[in-house]
Amino acid sequence: MGLVEFIITIALMTASVAIAIDSMLPALTSIGQSLRVANANDAQLVIAVFFFGFGFSQIFFGSLSDAFGRRVVLMGGLAVFTLSMFAASQAASFEQLLALRFVQGIGAAAIRITTLAIVRDCFGGREMARVMSYVMIVFMIVPIVAPSFGQLVVFYASWHWIFTLIGCIGFVLFFWALARMKESLSREERLPLSASAVFAGFRTVLTNRITCGYMIGMTLFTAVICAYIVTVQQVFGEVYGLDEWLPIAFAGTAGGIAAANFANGFFVRSFGMRRISHAAMILFTALAASGYGVSLGGTPTFVVSYVLFSVLLMFFAVIATNFTAISLEPMGHLAGTATAITGFVSTTGGALLGGAVGQLFDGTLEPLFGGFALFGLLTILATLWAEKGRLFTHPGDQDAVHDHGAHV
């Protein structure tokens, strides 16, 4: 497989996770009505349960791919993802659909973990960064177009066809990988499957102040994006009556997130990860609190809300990117295990917290802005604990932080 084909393959497999989430947004109302969901907020569970399955299973696939190789786990993940999509298209009850969404999340986690591991196996240093940059360009495009895809399907057919078409995408990716992707981890480099290694990894992560503190922050900001995604359809449809504009508006916020990531990559060389992410964290919390204050006096105009959400999500992108890198700084040779553990904790915990905020939706923006402000405040406290009361610099290690930032 040549470099261009490799990048396209990895990017499409990674993007399948985003397609499975974002294409559902315009269909939530139709799903709720079709399957006779009594409480409109419960339709959010179609998104939240997927997040939970995706986060819960990450902890296993890192160890499985280290023990048995990347290819077998990837193929298994693609098979589970694809078959559960086709099965969901025939779901006869809401409970059955939720069970299949959980299974889809597990398949997506296997795809996500193994594709990242394959890139690490095949490339190192600057070459790995270059490949991942190209992959992320494709990945960032998907949230921009996926809601439009979902809306078009619902408009011309029914929500069942969204699952059918995503299943077809998974089917193509499965046979593409079967024919073209070779094993990237040699037998000599495989590690024995060991529960003790996982527990040792947890102990290392949870006893390291920096890693644990920033993992808490990552969990809270995963809750931010989860709360936004599960309620955005209701915000546009019920609060503002602009259901048909959801794909375009969602594309705008997704574009803002992409722009923020690119800007972070440029400015982190000069200012370092801590200065940028800590400033973004404080500004996020202040802006969310302002949004909550405004919403207490009545529903703000659509333009005001949209600008607030767009800026908040740009701050989210900067915080999530830098917090992930900072949390792994002290891990050294345990970076792979630490990535699986922090991903497991932050995604699972974030799905639960974000889903809880979504369930509080009452036709106003108060729960969403209030949840954002609370998550931001708790993140500030977790960061202060991690950094022993200091922000913007790491005690006794300012130069190292600046140097590390130059390579991110």
N, C-alpha and C positions, 0 to 999 in steps of 0.2 A: 504494500500500500504506500503510495507516494504521500508527500507532506500535505498537499492540498486536499487529497481524498481523506487523509487521516483527520485533518482539522474539521472538515465538513461532517465526517462521521461522528466525531466526538461532540461537536456542537449540536448536531441534530438529536443525538441521544440525550444530552444534557437538557436541551430545550423541550424534550418530551414531557419533562416534569412540569415546566411552566405552562405548557399547553393544557395539561390535565387539570390545572388549577384555574387559569385565567379564562379559558373558553367556557367555563361553567357559569360565569357571572351573569350574563344576560339570560340564562336559562333557569335561574333559581325560582323565579315566580312561576314559570310554566311547570317545573318539576313539582313544586309545592301544590299547585292546583290539580295536576294530573294524578298525584299520589295521595290526594286528600289530606294534606298536612294541616292540622287544626290551627297551630300557632305559626304565624308567618315567620317568626324569628327562627323556627326550627329548620327552615330551608337552608340556613347558614351552615348547618352541620354537614352538608354535602362538601363544603370546603374544609371545615374544621377537622372532620374525621380523617380526610386525606392527609392533612398536615400531621395529625397525631400518628397515623400509621407510618408516615415518612420519617418522623422523628424517632419514634419508638424503636424501629428496626435498624437504625444506622449503626448502633453499637455492635451488632452481630456481623455485619457484612465486611467490615474491615478485617476482622480476625479470620472469617471464612475465606476471603480472597487471598489473605497471606498464607493460609494453609493449603488451599486446593487450587490456587491460581485464579487469575482475573477472569479468564474467558468463561469457565463453567458457571461462575456466579453471575456474570453479566448475561449470559444466555438464559439462565434461570430467571433472572429479574425481568428480562424482556418478555419471556414466555408468560410469567405471572401477570405482568402489566397488560399484555395484549389480550389474553384470555379473559381477564377480569373486566376489561373494557367491553368486549363483546357480550359477556354475561350481563353487565350493567344495562346494556341496551334493551335487555329483555326483562328487567326487574319489574316485578308485579306489585311490590310494596315498598314503602319508604325505608322500612327496617332492612329489607334485603339490599336496597341500593346503598345504604350506609355501610353495611357489612362489606360489600364489594368495593366501596370507596376506600375502606381501611386496607383491604388487600391490594388495591391499586397503589396506595401509598407505600406499602412494603416493597412491591416490585420497583417503584420509582426510586426508592432508597438504594436498592441493589444496583440500579443503573448509575445513579449519581456517584456512589462511593467507588465503584469499579472503574468508571471512566476517568475519574480524577487519579486513581491509582495507576491506570495505564499510562496517562500522561507523565506521571512521576517516574514510571519505569523507563519510558522511552527517551525522556529529555531531562536535562539538568541545568541548573543555573539560569543564565540569560535565555537560553533556547527554550526552556520550559516556560519562562515568563512571556516570551514572544508568542509561543503557541497558545497559551492560555488567554493572552490578549485578543488574539483572533477568534478564539472560541467564545469569549465573552461578548464580542461585538455581535455575533449571531444570537447568542443567548438573550442579549438586551433587546433585540428586535422583536422577539416572541411576545413579551407582555404588551407590546404596542399593537400587534395585529390579532392576537388570540381572541380578545372579546368581540372583535368584528366578525371573526370566523364563527364564533358561537351564535352571535345575533343573526347572521345570514342563515345559518342552519335552522334556527328556531323560526325565522320568518318564512322560509320556503318549505320546511318539513316539520319535524318535531324534535324535542330535546333528545329522544332516543338516538337520533342519527349523529349527535355529537359524539357519543360513546362509540358508535359504529365506525365513524371516520377516524377517531383517534386509535381505535383498535387496528384499523387498516394501516395507519402510520407505524404502529408498533410491529405489525406483521412484516412490513417492508424492512424495518430496521433489524428485526430478528434474522431474516434471511440474508440481508446485507452483511451483518456481523458474522453469521455462520460461514458465508462464502469468502469474506475478505479479511476478517480480523484474526490475527494469530495470537497465541499466548505470549504475554509480555514478561511474565515472571518465571524464570527457570526453576526447575525442581530443586536445584542446589540452594536457591535463595528463599525457599519456602520455610515458613515457621510452623512448628507444631501447634495444633489447636489446644489452647489451654485456658481454662476458666481462671486459674491463678494469675495469668498474665493480664487478663481484663481487670480483675480486682486490684492487682498491683498498680495498674494504670489509673484506676479510680482513686486509689490512695494518694498517688503522686499528684494528680490534678487537684484533689480536694484539700491537700495539705500545702499547696503552693498559693501564697496570698495573691500574687498577681494573676495567675491563671484562673483561680476560683473567683476572684472579684470581678474580673472582666467577663467571665463566663456568665455570672449573674446578670451583668449588663447586657450581654448578648441575648440572654433569655427574655429580658424585659423588652428589648427592642424587636425581637421576633414576635412578641406579643403585640407590639405596635402594628407591625405589618399584617399580622393575622387578623387583628381586630378591624383594620381598615378593609382588608379584602373581603371578609365575611359580611360586612355591613354596607359596602360601597353601593351595591345594587339597590338596597333599600333607601339609602340617602338620596340617590338620584331619582329613584322612582316614587317613593312615598313622601319624602320631605319636599322635593322640588318639582316633581312631576315631569322629569326630563329623562325618562327611561331610555328613550331611543338615542339619546346623546351619550349614553354611558361609554360605548367603545371609543368614541373620539376623545372624551374627557379623560378616560383611563389611559389612552395613548399619550396624552399630554403629560400626565403625572409620571408615567413610565419613562418618557423621554427626559423628564427632569432628573429622575434617578440616574439614568445613563450619563447625562451631562455632569452630574455631581461626582460620579465615579471617575470620569475622565479628568475633571478638575482636581480631584483629590490626588490622582496619580501624578499630576504636574506639581502641585503646591507642596506635597509631602516632602519633596526633596529639600525644600527651603525651610519649612517650619517644623517638620517631624510629626509623627503620628499622634502623640499626646496633645500637643498644642491644638492641632486641628480638631481632633475628636472631642476633647474636653470643652472647647469653645462651642462646638456644634451641640453637644449634650446640654449645656447651660441655655443656649439660645432656643433649642427645641423645647425645653421645659417651660421657659418663659413664654414662648409663643403659644404653646398648648394651653397654658394657664390663662392667657389672654383670650384665646378662643372659647374656653370654658366660661370665662366671665361674660363675654359678649353673648354666648348662647343662653345664659341664665336670664338675660333681658328679652329673649325672644329669638326666633330663628333668624340668623344673619342672612343677608342677601346671598344669592348663589355665587356671585363674583367674589365676595369676601371669603366665603367658605372654601371655594375652589383654590384661591390664591394661598390661603392658610394651609390647606392640605398639601398643595404642591410643594411649598417651601418646607413644611414639616417632613415630607417624604425625602426631600433632597438632603436634609440634615440626617435623616435615618440612614441613607445610603453611606454617608461619610462615617457615621458612628459605627455601623455594622462592619464595614470594611476594615477600619483601623482597630476596632476592638478585637476582631478575629486575629489579626496579626500580632497585637500586643499580648493576647492571651497565650500565644504559642511561643513567645520569646524565651521563656525560661525552660522550655520542654526539651530542647536539644534533640537527642536521638529518639525521644518518645513522641515526636511531633505527630506521627501517624496515629498512634493510639490516642493521643490527646485530642486530635482532630475529631476522631470518632466519638469520643466521650463528650467533648464540648458540643458537638453537633447533636448528639442524642439528648443531652440535658436541655440545651437552648431551644431546639425545635419542639420537643415534647412539652416542656414547660411553657414555652411561648404559645403553643397551640391551645393548651388548657386555659391560660390566662386571657389570651386574645379571644378565644371562644366564649369565655365568661362575660367579657365586655360586650361582645356581640349579642348575647342573650339579654342584655339590659336595654337594648334598643327600644325606645318608646315613642318613636316618631319625631324626636328632637335630636340635636347634635350634642346634648349635654353628656350622655354616657361616653361617647367617643372622645371628645375633647378632654373630659374629666379623666378617662382612662389613660390617655396620652400623657397628661400632666403628672398623674400619679406614677406611671412607669418611668417618666423622666426624672422625677424627684428621687425615686428609689435607686435609679441608676447612678445619680450623683452620689448618694450615700454609699453605694457599693464601691464606686470608684475611689472615694475618699478613704474607705477602709483598705482597699487594695494598695493604695499609694501612701498609706500611713499619714493621711491628713493633708496631702499636697496634691495640687492639680497643675497641669500644664508641663511639669517636668518630673523626671524620676529621680528620687533622692540619690545624689552621688553618682549619677550615671547620665548626665545631660548630653555629653558628647557622644556616648554610645547610642543613645536614643536617636540623636540627629543622624549619626552614621547609618544606623539600621534603616531609618526612614528613607535614606537615599537609595536603598536597594529594593524598596517595596514596589 
